[in-house]
Amino acid sequence: MTAAVRFIEESADPEELILDRVFFALSDPVRRKILQRLEDAPLLVSELAAPFEISLQAVSRHIQVLVRAGLVRQERTGRISRCSLELGSVYAAAVWINRYSKYWQDQFNLLAATLSEVPAAPKKARARRKAGKKTEEKR
């Protein structure tokens, strides 16, 4: 078990544990690609592993991280294992991220206010710039 996984497992708060697992799972590009592949339909583990240049065992480990994070549901029928998207825990992460949207909105408001203070270019200068762009496009 890696140090990052041990840290996640030691979290006391269940909500924090969910967030830790989701963000840890999403931190890896292979796991994100697995989620993207599951957007259209459930797939067998072998189908999920096909485009990756890693072993089937490595893909299975990535899938287990996604399962523990609540992002993937894995159903076994005998030796067949089918995976499907399960995005309930993404909602918790989205709510957490959304708490910070007010800071982003403040930055957009500041940018809009700053841009509104920039004097507009005179009409003749704008017309010359447009004419110059059209001349460049024709070349």
MODELLER restraints for C-alpha pairs under 7 A, 6 or more apart:
rsr = mdl.restraints
at = mdl.atoms
rsr.add(forms.Gaussian(group=physical.xy_distance, feature=features.Distance(at['CA:8:A'], at['CA:17:A']), mean=6.45, stdev=0.5))
rsr.add(forms.Gaussian(group=physical.xy_distance, feature=features.Distance(at['CA:8:A'], at['CA:20:A']), mean=5.88, stdev=0.5))
rsr.add(forms.Gaussian(group=physical.xy_distance, feature=features.Distance(at['CA:8:A'], at['CA:21:A']), mean=6.62, stdev=0.5))
rsr.add(forms.Gaussian(group=physical.xy_distance, feature=features.Distance(at['CA:11:A'], at['CA:17:A']), mean=5.57, stdev=0.5))
rsr.add(forms.Gaussian(group=physical.xy_distance, feature=features.Distance(at['CA:18:A'], at['CA:69:A']), mean=6.51, stdev=0.5))
rsr.add(forms.Gaussian(group=physical.xy_distance, feature=features.Distance(at['CA:18:A'], at['CA:89:A']), mean=6.84, stdev=0.5))
rsr.add(forms.Gaussian(group=physical.xy_distance, feature=features.Distance(at['CA:19:A'], at['CA:92:A']), mean=6.97, stdev=0.5))
rsr.add(forms.Gaussian(group=physical.xy_distance, feature=features.Distance(at['CA:19:A'], at['CA:93:A']), mean=5.88, stdev=0.5))
rsr.add(forms.Gaussian(group=physical.xy_distance, feature=features.Distance(at['CA:21:A'], at['CA:69:A']), mean=4.77, stdev=0.5))
rsr.add(forms.Gaussian(group=physical.xy_distance, feature=features.Distance(at['CA:22:A'], at['CA:69:A']), mean=5.01, stdev=0.5))
rsr.add(forms.Gaussian(group=physical.xy_distance, feature=features.Distance(at['CA:22:A'], at['CA:89:A']), mean=6.98, stdev=0.5))
rsr.add(forms.Gaussian(group=physical.xy_distance, feature=features.Distance(at['CA:22:A'], at['CA:90:A']), mean=6.98, stdev=0.5))
rsr.add(forms.Gaussian(group=physical.xy_distance, feature=features.Distance(at['CA:25:A'], at['CA:31:A']), mean=6.59, stdev=0.5))
rsr.add(forms.Gaussian(group=physical.xy_distance, feature=features.Distance(at['CA:25:A'], at['CA:65:A']), mean=6.07, stdev=0.5))
rsr.add(forms.Gaussian(group=physical.xy_distance, feature=features.Distance(at['CA:25:A'], at['CA:66:A']), mean=5.81, stdev=0.5))
rsr.add(forms.Gaussian(group=physical.xy_distance, feature=features.Distance(at['CA:25:A'], at['CA:69:A']), mean=6.60, stdev=0.5))
rsr.add(forms.Gaussian(group=physical.xy_distance, feature=features.Distance(at['CA:26:A'], at['CA:32:A']), mean=5.84, stdev=0.5))
rsr.add(forms.Gaussian(group=physical.xy_distance, feature=features.Distance(at['CA:31:A'], at['CA:62:A']), mean=6.05, stdev=0.5))
rsr.add(forms.Gaussian(group=physical.xy_distance, feature=features.Distance(at['CA:34:A'], at['CA:48:A']), mean=6.62, stdev=0.5))
rsr.add(forms.Gaussian(group=physical.xy_distance, feature=features.Distance(at['CA:35:A'], at['CA:85:A']), mean=6.89, stdev=0.5))
rsr.add(forms.Gaussian(group=physical.xy_distance, feature=features.Distance(at['CA:38:A'], at['CA:84:A']), mean=6.05, stdev=0.5))
rsr.add(forms.Gaussian(group=physical.xy_distance, feature=features.Distance(at['CA:38:A'], at['CA:85:A']), mean=5.79, stdev=0.5))
rsr.add(forms.Gaussian(group=physical.xy_distance, feature=features.Distance(at['CA:39:A'], at['CA:85:A']), mean=6.70, stdev=0.5))
rsr.add(forms.Gaussian(group=physical.xy_distance, feature=features.Distance(at['CA:41:A'], at['CA:84:A']), mean=6.92, stdev=0.5))
rsr.add(forms.Gaussian(group=physical.xy_distance, feature=features.Distance(at['CA:42:A'], at['CA:82:A']), mean=6.50, stdev=0.5))
rsr.add(forms.Gaussian(group=physical.xy_distance, feature=features.Distance(at['CA:42:A'], at['CA:83:A']), mean=5.39, stdev=0.5))
rsr.add(forms.Gaussian(group=physical.xy_distance, feature=features.Distance(at['CA:42:A'], at['CA:84:A']), mean=4.32, stdev=0.5))
rsr.add(forms.Gaussian(group=physical.xy_distance, feature=features.Distance(at['CA:43:A'], at['CA:82:A']), mean=5.49, stdev=0.5))
rsr.add(forms.Gaussian(group=physical.xy_distance, feature=features.Distance(at['CA:43:A'], at['CA:83:A']), mean=5.41, stdev=0.5))
rsr.add(forms.Gaussian(group=physical.xy_distance, feature=features.Distance(at['CA:43:A'], at['CA:84:A']), mean=6.67, stdev=0.5))
rsr.add(forms.Gaussian(group=physical.xy_distance, feature=features.Distance(at['CA:44:A'], at['CA:81:A']), mean=5.69, stdev=0.5))
rsr.add(forms.Gaussian(group=physical.xy_distance, feature=features.Distance(at['CA:44:A'], at['CA:82:A']), mean=4.29, stdev=0.5))
rsr.add(forms.Gaussian(group=physical.xy_distance, feature=features.Distance(at['CA:44:A'], at['CA:83:A']), mean=6.04, stdev=0.5))
rsr.add(forms.Gaussian(group=physical.xy_distance, feature=features.Distance(at['CA:45:A'], at['CA:81:A']), mean=6.00, stdev=0.5))
rsr.add(forms.Gaussian(group=physical.xy_distance, feature=features.Distance(at['CA:45:A'], at['CA:82:A']), mean=6.13, stdev=0.5))
rsr.add(forms.Gaussian(group=physical.xy_distance, feature=features.Distance(at['CA:45:A'], at['CA:83:A']), mean=6.70, stdev=0.5))
rsr.add(forms.Gaussian(group=physical.xy_distance, feature=features.Distance(at['CA:49:A'], at['CA:56:A']), mean=5.96, stdev=0.5))
rsr.add(forms.Gaussian(group=physical.xy_distance, feature=features.Distance(at['CA:49:A'], at['CA:59:A']), mean=5.94, stdev=0.5))
rsr.add(forms.Gaussian(group=physical.xy_distance, feature=features.Distance(at['CA:66:A'], at['CA:72:A']), mean=5.47, stdev=0.5))
rsr.add(forms.Gaussian(group=physical.xy_distance, feature=features.Distance(at['CA:67:A'], at['CA:73:A']), mean=5.93, stdev=0.5))
rsr.add(forms.Gaussian(group=physical.xy_distance, feature=features.Distance(at['CA:70:A'], at['CA:86:A']), mean=6.35, stdev=0.5))
rsr.add(forms.Gaussian(group=physical.xy_distance, feature=features.Distance(at['CA:70:A'], at['CA:87:A']), mean=6.85, stdev=0.5))
rsr.add(forms.Gaussian(group=physical.xy_distance, feature=features.Distance(at['CA:70:A'], at['CA:88:A']), mean=6.83, stdev=0.5))
rsr.add(forms.Gaussian(group=physical.xy_distance, feature=features.Distance(at['CA:70:A'], at['CA:89:A']), mean=5.61, stdev=0.5))
rsr.add(forms.Gaussian(group=physical.xy_distance, feature=features.Distance(at['CA:71:A'], at['CA:85:A']), mean=6.17, stdev=0.5))
rsr.add(forms.Gaussian(group=physical.xy_distance, feature=features.Distance(at['CA:71:A'], at['CA:86:A']), mean=4.72, stdev=0.5))
rsr.add(forms.Gaussian(group=physical.xy_distance, feature=features.Distance(at['CA:71:A'], at['CA:87:A']), mean=5.02, stdev=0.5))
rsr.add(forms.Gaussian(group=physical.xy_distance, feature=features.Distance(at['CA:71:A'], at['CA:89:A']), mean=6.48, stdev=0.5))
rsr.add(forms.Gaussian(group=physical.xy_distance, feature=features.Distance(at['CA:72:A'], at['CA:83:A']), mean=6.47, stdev=0.5))
rsr.add(forms.Gaussian(group=physical.xy_distance, feature=features.Distance(at['CA:72:A'], at['CA:84:A']), mean=5.63, stdev=0.5))
rsr.add(forms.Gaussian(group=physical.xy_distance, feature=features.Distance(at['CA:72:A'], at['CA:85:A']), mean=4.75, stdev=0.5))
rsr.add(forms.Gaussian(group=physical.xy_distance, feature=features.Distance(at['CA:72:A'], at['CA:86:A']), mean=4.76, stdev=0.5))
rsr.add(forms.Gaussian(group=physical.xy_distance, feature=features.Distance(at['CA:73:A'], at['CA:83:A']), mean=5.61, stdev=0.5))
rsr.add(forms.Gaussian(group=physical.xy_distance, feature=features.Distance(at['CA:73:A'], at['CA:84:A']), mean=5.29, stdev=0.5))
rsr.add(forms.Gaussian(group=physical.xy_distance, feature=features.Distance(at['CA:73:A'], at['CA:85:A']), mean=6.30, stdev=0.5))
rsr.add(forms.Gaussian(group=physical.xy_distance, feature=features.Distance(at['CA:73:A'], at['CA:86:A']), mean=5.84, stdev=0.5))
rsr.add(forms.Gaussian(group=physical.xy_distance, feature=features.Distance(at['CA:74:A'], at['CA:81:A']), mean=6.57, stdev=0.5))
rsr.add(forms.Gaussian(group=physical.xy_distance, feature=features.Distance(at['CA:74:A'], at['CA:82:A']), mean=5.69, stdev=0.5))
rsr.add(forms.Gaussian(group=physical.xy_distance, feature=features.Distance(at['CA:74:A'], at['CA:83:A']), mean=4.49, stdev=0.5))
rsr.add(forms.Gaussian(group=physical.xy_distance, feature=features.Distance(at['CA:74:A'], at['CA:84:A']), mean=6.59, stdev=0.5))
rsr.add(forms.Gaussian(group=physical.xy_distance, feature=features.Distance(at['CA:75:A'], at['CA:81:A']), mean=5.66, stdev=0.5))
rsr.add(forms.Gaussian(group=physical.xy_distance, feature=features.Distance(at['CA:75:A'], at['CA:82:A']), mean=5.32, stdev=0.5))
rsr.add(forms.Gaussian(group=physical.xy_distance, feature=features.Distance(at['CA:75:A'], at['CA:83:A']), mean=6.43, stdev=0.5))
rsr.add(forms.Gaussian(group=physical.xy_distance, feature=features.Distance(at['CA:76:A'], at['CA:82:A']), mean=6.39, stdev=0.5))
